[in-house]
Amino acid sequence: MIFSKASEILNVKQKRRIYDITNVLEGIGLIEKQNKNSVKWIGAVPGSNTVETDRRLEVLRDEVNRLKEFEDQLDEHKSVRSNRKQFSSETKFGMFFFSGFSKA
């Protein structure tokens, strides 16, 4: 692939961004530079499409889901605490009024 063609297809005005992307892809072994302005796709590095990688991906997905649940719990605790603080300050300053009581 030629850099000028890639920048045109991706609608990237700065060729520097294309160079940044290709440097990352070269660093992880997906491409190799043919010359100054072109690269060759060589695909995934050996061992990257293995059962081990699939297992690792599943473990990471499980961890992300667990962390999302934990974050939701923290948000709920934060909300409860905020409500308690608000209730406490309202009763402390006499701003909390009970309704529904009638004089007998």
C-alpha positions, -999 to 999 in steps of 0.1 A, spaced: 0 0 0 13 34 -9 10 61 18 -5 88 -5 -32 64 -16 -39 54 20 -42 90 31 -66 97 3 -88 66 10 -89 74 48 -94 111 41 -64 120 63 -49 154 54 -17 149 74 6 121 61 22 121 96 -9 103 109 -5 76 83 32 72 94 21 70 130 -4 43 122 20 23 101 47 25 128 23 10 153 13 -18 128 49 -25 120 57 -26 158 31 -53 164 42 -73 133 12 -68 110 30 -49 83 65 -44 70 79 -14 52 88 -20 16 104 14 11 99 49 24 64 53 11 49 18 9 42 -11 32 32 -47 28 5 -64 49 20 -96 64 -9 -104 87 -9 -114 123 23 -125 140 28 -162 146 8 -175 175 -16 -146 176 -47 -165 164 -44 -194 188 -68 -210 213 -46 -194 240 -54 -159 226 -91 -167 225 -90 -178 261 -72 -147 271 -98 -126 253 -126 -144 271 -109 -138 305 -105 -101 296 -141 -98 286 -152 -114 319 -130 -90 338 -145 -60 319 -180 -73 328 -170 -78 364 -156 -43 366 -187 -28 350 -208 -45 377 -185 -32 404 -187 3 390 -225 2 390 -224 -9 427 -201 20 435 -224 44 417 -253 31 437 -234 35 470 -224 70 460 -260 79 453 -272 65 486 -245 84 504 -253 116 486 -290 112 495 -281 106 532 -260 137 533 -288 157 517 -313 143 542 -290 150 571 -283 186 561 -320 193 554 -331 180 588 -301 198 605 -312 232 592 -349 226 596 -357 225 559 -372 191 559 -410 192 564 -433 163 570 -466 164 552 -497 144 557 -501 152 594 -533 167 604 -543 185 636 -567 163 656 
